[in-house]
Amino acid sequence: MTAHSQQPDDFAFDDAYGAEAQKIIARYPEGRQASAVMPLLDLAQRQHGGWLPTAAMNHVADVLEMPAIRVYEVASFYTMYNLEPVGENFVQVCTTTPCALRGCEAILDACREELGIDVGETTSDNKFTLQEVECLGACVNAPMMQIGDDYYEDLDADSTKAVLKALRNGEAPEPGPQSDRKGSEPAGGLTTLTDSAAGAGG
């Protein structure tokens, strides 16, 4: 059980997160500060180790001078907010149609094998939580998974395990395609605009 695994009695932004919160609030017109609820919930979640206890949501409500229930409604609606503790590495595997067509089940199985947990579970050392999620918006590079703020794309079972092993060893695996293609270009290489010498209209 980690230090953040129980509901704390209180929560407040520290100096760094508090300063960032004020910068965000200043973007909105007077009387419209409640519009900052989503980015402030994100800040609170980051400060608290990846999840939002009730005390953090209450603090956001106080900062924005809005009813706490409205903050709860936002936090419980969007899946980007975690209302229960998650591991240090929050592994989210996309299983929506494009990823399903490209073999996401093999990616999930690789995660289960490498981490020794199932979907919805956290490793005993609190290093990893595994979750199945809906579309993460990187369909052209399917199958893919999100870990923290990073996308790992063009996965197969071996590359999935390699990413997880690197994270377990304290390394920082390069995000993006785990194949040899660049960005979202065709998997077989470019099929048009292959002449780099041709200028615009040439």
C-alpha positions in Angstrom: 0.0 0.0 0.0 1.5 3.3 -1.0 1.4 6.6 0.8 -1.4 7.8 -1.5 -3.5 4.7 -1.4 -5.9 5.9 1.2 -8.3 8.8 1.2 -6.4 11.8 2.8 -8.2 14.1 5.2 -7.1 17.2 3.3 -5.4 18.3 0.2 -4.0 21.6 -1.1 -2.0 22.5 -4.2 1.7 23.0 -3.3 3.5 26.1 -4.4 4.4 24.9 -7.9 1.0 23.4 -8.7 -0.7 26.3 -7.1 1.1 28.8 -9.3 0.2 26.8 -12.4 -3.4 26.7 -11.3 -3.5 30.5 -11.0 -2.0 30.8 -14.5 -4.8 28.6 -15.9 -7.5 30.4 -14.0 -6.3 33.7 -15.4 -7.1 32.6 -18.9 -10.8 32.8 -18.2 -13.0 35.9 -17.9 -14.1 37.1 -14.4 -17.0 35.0 -13.2 -16.1 32.1 -15.5 -13.4 30.5 -13.5 -15.3 27.3 -13.2 -14.3 26.7 -16.8 -10.9 25.8 -15.4 -12.2 22.8 -13.6 -10.7 20.2 -16.0 -7.1 21.4 -16.1 -7.2 22.0 -12.4 -8.4 18.4 -11.8 -5.5 17.3 -14.0 -3.0 19.3 -11.8 -4.5 17.8 -8.6 -4.3 14.3 -10.0 -0.6 14.8 -11.0 0.3 16.2 -7.6 -1.4 13.3 -5.8 0.3 10.5 -7.7 -2.1 9.8 -10.5 -5.5 9.8 -8.8 -8.1 12.1 -7.3 -9.2 11.7 -3.7 -12.3 13.5 -2.5 -10.2 16.0 -0.7 -8.5 17.0 -3.9 -11.8 17.5 -5.7 -13.1 19.6 -2.8 -10.0 21.7 -3.0 -10.5 22.4 -6.7 -14.1 23.3 -5.9 -12.9 25.8 -3.2 -10.3 27.3 -5.5 -12.8 27.8 -8.3 -15.6 28.8 -5.9 -18.0 26.3 -7.3 -20.2 23.5 -5.7 -18.2 20.4 -5.0 -20.9 18.2 -6.6 -20.2 19.9 -10.0 -16.5 19.0 -9.6 -17.5 15.4 -8.8 -19.7 15.2 -11.9 -16.8 16.2 -14.1 -14.3 13.9 -12.4 -16.6 10.9 -12.6 -17.6 11.5 -16.2 -14.3 11.7 -17.9 -12.1 8.6 -17.9 -8.9 10.7 -17.8 -9.5 11.1 -14.1 -8.8 8.3 -11.7 -10.9 8.1 -8.6 -8.9 5.2 -7.2 -5.2 4.7 -6.9 -3.2 3.6 -9.9 0.3 2.3 -10.3 3.3 4.4 -11.1 3.0 3.4 -14.7 -0.7 3.5 -15.8 -0.9 1.2 -18.8 -3.9 1.8 -21.0 -4.4 -0.6 -23.9 -6.8 0.5 -26.7 -9.2 -2.2 -27.8 -11.5 -0.2 -30.1 -12.1 -1.4 -33.7 -8.9 -0.2 -35.5 -6.7 -1.6 -32.7 -8.8 -4.8 -32.6 -8.3 -5.3 -36.3 -4.6 -4.9 -35.8 -4.2 -7.4 -33.0 -4.8 -5.5 -29.7 -5.6 -8.8 -28.0 -2.0 -9.9 -28.4 -1.0 -6.6 -26.8 -3.2 -7.2 -23.8 -2.0 -10.7 -23.5 1.6 -9.5 -23.6 0.9 -7.1 -20.8 -0.8 -9.8 -18.7 2.2 -12.1 -19.2 4.9 -9.5 -18.6 3.2 -7.8 -15.6 1.5 -10.8 -14.0 -1.8 -9.0 -13.6 -5.1 -8.8 -15.4 -7.1 -5.8 -16.6 -8.1 -3.6 -13.7 -5.3 -4.8 -11.4 -2.1 -3.3 -10.1 1.2 -5.1 -9.5 2.1 -5.8 -5.9 5.0 -3.3 -6.1 2.6 -0.6 -7.3 4.7 0.0 -10.4 2.0 -0.9 -13.0 -1.8 -0.7 -13.4 -3.3 -2.3 -16.5 -6.5 -0.9 -18.0 -8.5 -1.5 -21.2 -9.7 1.7 -22.8 -11.6 3.1 -25.7 -10.1 4.9 -28.7 -7.0 7.0 -27.9 -6.9 8.6 -31.3 -3.8 7.0 -32.8 -5.8 4.6 -35.1 -3.4 4.8 -38.1 -0.6 3.5 -35.8 -2.7 0.7 -34.3 -2.3 -1.3 -32.1 -1.2 1.1 -29.4 -1.1 1.8 -25.7 -0.8 4.9 -23.6 1.5 4.9 -20.5 1.3 8.1 -18.5 1.5 10.9 -21.1 3.2 8.8 -23.7 1.8 6.8 -26.7 3.5 3.6 -27.8 2.3 2.6 -31.3 2.7 -0.1 -34.0 3.1 -2.6 -31.2 3.4 -6.4 -31.3 3.8 -8.7 -28.4 7.6 -8.5 -28.3 7.8 -4.7 -28.5 5.1 -4.4 -25.9 7.1 -6.5 -23.5 10.2 -4.6 -24.3 8.5 -1.3 -23.4 7.3 -2.7 -20.1 10.6 -4.2 -19.2 12.4 -0.9 -19.9 10.0 0.9 -17.6 10.4 -1.7 -14.9 14.2 -1.2 -15.1 13.8 2.6 -14.6 14.5 3.4 -18.3 12.6 5.7 -20.5 11.6 3.9 -23.7 11.2 6.1 -26.7 7.4 6.8 -27.3 5.8 6.7 -30.8 6.0 3.9 -33.4 7.8 0.9 -32.1 8.4 -0.2 -35.7 10.8 1.3 -38.2 8.4 3.7 -39.8 8.3 7.4 -39.1 5.3 9.0 -37.6 2.1 7.9 -39.5 3.6 7.3 -42.9 2.4 4.1 -44.7 3.8 1.0 -43.1 5.3 0.0 -46.4 6.9 3.3 -47.0 5.9 6.4 -49.1 3.9 5.7 -52.2 3.6 9.3 -53.4 5.7 12.5 -53.2 8.8 10.4 -53.3 10.9 12.8 -55.3 12.5 15.2 -52.8 13.9 17.3 -55.6 10.6 18.4 -56.9 9.5 21.8 -55.5 6.1 23.2 -55.1 4.1 22.9 -58.3 7.1 21.2 -59.9 
